[in-house]
Amino acid sequence: MQNYFLKNLEEARYNSTINEFKCNLNAVIMTIHIKNSQEIEKMRIAGKLASQVLDYITPFVNPGITTEEIDRLCHDFMVNVQKTIPAPLNYAPDGHTPYPKSICTSINHQICHGVPGPKALKDGDIVNIDITVIKDGFHGDTSRMFLLGETSIQAKRLCKMTYEAMWLGIQQVKPGAKLGDIGFVIQDFAEKNGFSVVREFCGHGIGKRFHEEPQVLHYGKPGTGLTLEAGLIFTIEPMINAGKRDIKQMPDGWTIVTKDRSLSAQWEHTILVTETGYEVLTVSEKTPAPPAFAN
């Protein structure tokens, strides 16, 4: 779940330079928490549990099911089986009403923070399911795309390219690298393939708090931003649109959509910076395999 919340629609009109300045400035002036070995182990557990929720719900994500039912199934699995806490439920950052559900479900042209509801999914839809659990005080955060039935060629390509963009970003993670290295490769790959990168929302540090510093942009310049060091944990979660990058907030105060109603896709992993590179913490038995170039 993204760390850059809009207070009003005017914020969607900020240009990319202002957004990049704000995110980088926040990373400098806010405390960056480097996790110790005990905290890292708890984050591994929380990350795996979040991923297992997606494993559990996968067989249910078919045409005819409502996102409200998906939310209920995930909620019950988290609370009753895993004994975890759904982090989004009643989450209320400054200026927002409490989020009313336990997961986010963003369909087709919805970019992020889609609120589950009574409308049934249909053949050809694409949907992002975003899960964050709390276990023993630590958060695990991950999301996947689901393609229902026979989707369009564009939808298939968008979801595939977004997955590859996330992994290109993940591969930049190592001690001494810069946050800008991550954003640059994601933006460069997406735009070379004819897509656009959402800039009003970004990845985030995570641990005992749902959203910590640093903020992780999915666009930028190589060699800029925070220097990564071992023990830092954050999400990489690019939101990529088939059309223009412009966004709009819906009246529910949460759901964000593409302004031109083009399709949007997102994948998310929680990443640990290790002494020699990175470790993906949100992995479970049915987690999709990395692209061939990442193996």
N, C-alpha and C positions, 0 to 999 in steps of 0.2 A: 504494500500500500504506500502510495507516494507521499513525499514529505513537503511538497510545495503547494499549500492550499490557497485557493483564491478567496479573498475577502469579498470581492465584488467583481463584476464583469469588466470594470475598467482595468483591472490588473492583467487581464488577458490581452490588453492592447499595448503593454510594455514591449519595447523592442528587445532583441536578444542581448544587446550590449548591457542594458540595465539589469536584465535577469542574471546574466553571468556575473556581473559585478556584485549583485546582492548575494548570490550563492557563495562566491569565493570570499567575500567579506565576512559572511557568517562563519565560514570554516576557519577563518583566522581568529575572530574575536571570541568564539565559543570554545569551550573545553572539548578536546578530542580525547575520548577515553580508550586507552589501550588495554585490552583484556588480558588477564593473567591466565595461567593454565587451568585453574578451576572454573573460571568463567567461560573459557573456550569450550570446555567439556560440556557445560550446561547449555551453551549455544548449539553445540552439535546435537544434543538431545532434542532441543526445541525445534531446530531446523528439520531434523528427520521426522518429527511428529507432524509438522506442518505439511511436509511432502506426502506423508502417509494419508492425510486427509484427502489430498488430490487423488492418490491411488484408490482410496475407498470410493470416491464419488464418480470416478470415471465410467463404470458400467451403467450408471443411471443417467448420464448426460446424452439423451436421445431426443429426437423430435417428439413433441407432445408433453414433455415435462415442463413445469413452470420453474422459473428461477427461485420463486418462493419455496417450492418443494426441495430444490437443491439446497437452499439455505437451511431448511429444517433438518434435512438428512445430515448435513455437515455439522450443524450445531449439536445434534444428538450424539453424533459420533465423537466429537471433541469432548463434550461434557460428560457423557455417560461411559464411553469406552476408554478414551485416552486420559480422562480426568484432567483435561487442559481447559484453559479459559479462552474463549474467542475474543481476541483483542479489539476487533472493530466495534463490537456491540457496546453501544452507548458512548463510544469514543467522541469527544467533543473538544477539538482544538478551539482556540480563541476565535470568536466570531461565527461559530457553527453551532447548529442544533445537534444534539447527540445523534450519532449514526444509529439507525434503527434495527440493523440486521447483524448477523454474525460473520458474513462473508461479503465480498463484492463480486457482482456478476455484470460484466460489460459486454453488450451484444452489438455486433456489426459496427455501426458508426459511433457507438459509445466508446470513449477512450479509456476512462477509469472511473472508479468509485460508483459504478452502477449499483443502484439499490434493488435487491431482489423483489419481484412482484408477481402478480397473478397471470401475466401473459405467458402463454406456452411457447417454447422454442419450436422452430419449424425446420424442415429440411432445407439445407443451404445456408443456415445461420452459422456464424462463428461467434464464440463466446469466450471471454477471459474469465477464469475463476481465480480469485485472489484470496489467499488464506493466510491469516496470521494467528498463531496460537501463543499462549503464555503457559510455560511450564516451570514451576519452581522459581517464578519471578523473572524468567528470561523469555524473550520473544523469538519466534521463528517465523519468517515471512517469505512466501513464494507464490508464484502464479504460473498458470499454463493456459495455452489456447486449446480450445476444443472445436473441431470442425464437424458439423452435423450433416450426415447424409452426403448428397452430391453438391458440393460447394463450387463456386465459380473458379475459373483459372486464376483470376486476380486474387481471390481470397486465399487460395492455396499458396500462391507465390508470396503474398504479403506475410502470411504466417511463417512460412519457411525463412524468408529473408529477415524477419524480425528475430527469429530464433538464432539465426547465424550472427546477426548484429550483436545480440546479447553475448554470445560466446566470443566474438572478436574482442568485445570489451573485457570480458573475463580474462582472456589471455594476456592482457596488458598488465595484470595485477602482479606486482612483486615489490619487494622493498626497494626504495629509491625511485620507483616510477612516480609519475605525477597523475593527479586526477584528470587533468586535461588530456592525457594520453588515451584514457578510456573514452571520454566523450568524442574525441576526434575520430577514432576508428569507427565508432558507431555512426556518427553523422556522415562521414565520408562514404561508408558502405551503403547506407540507406539512400543518400542522394544520388550516388552513381547508379543505383538501381531504379531511379525515378520516383522514390518515395520522399516523405518529409518527416522530420523529427519534432515531436511535441516538445516545447521548451518551457512551458509554465509549470511542469511537474518533473521531479527528478528522484533519483535514488537517495538513500540516506543511511547514516550510521544506525546501528540497532544493538540492543543489549537488554539491560534492565528496563530501559525506556523504549517505547514503540519507535519513536523517531529521535535520533541523536545526530550530532554532527559527526562527520561532514555531510554536506549535501553533494550528491554525485550527479553532475550534469551528463546528459546523453548527447552533448555536442560540445565543441570547444576547440582549443588549440593545443597541440602537443607541447610538452615541456612546461606547461603552466599549471597553477593550482597547488594544492596540498601535496607534499611528498609522502608517499605511502611508507609505512613501517610495520614490521611484524606485530601481530596482535590486534590490528585494526580490523573491524568487522563492519561491513556495509552491504547494501543491496545494489544490484545492477538490474534495471528494469525498464528498458527502453519502450516508449510508446511511439509507434511509427504509423503514419497515415498513408493511405493510398493516394490521397489528394493533397490539398494544401494543409499546412500545419496549424492553421487558425482554429481556435476552439470556442465553445460556448458552454456556459453553465446552465443546467436545467432548473426549473422552479423548485425542485426538491432540495436545492442547496448543496447537493452532493454530486450527482451524475454529471460528468463532463463528456461532451460530444464534439465531433468534428463540425465545424461551422458549415462546410460544404456538403455534409452528410456522406462523405466518402468513408470507406471502411477503415478501421483502425485495429492494430494488433499490439499485444504486449506479452512478454515473457519476463519472469523474475526469478533470480536466485539470490541467496544470501552468501556472501563471500568472506572468507578469512584470509588476511595477508599472512603468509607463513615466512619462515626464514629464507626459503628458497623460491617462493612463488605464491601460489594460492591454493586454497581448499574450498570446494563448494560444500556448504553445510546443509543445504536443503535437498538432500538426496535420499531416495528410498528405493524399494525393490522395482517399482514401475516408473521411476523417473525416466523421461526420454533420454536416449543416449546423446552425447555431444555430437556435433557434426564431425565428419571424417577429418577435417583439417585440425580439429581440436584434440584428436587422439594421439 
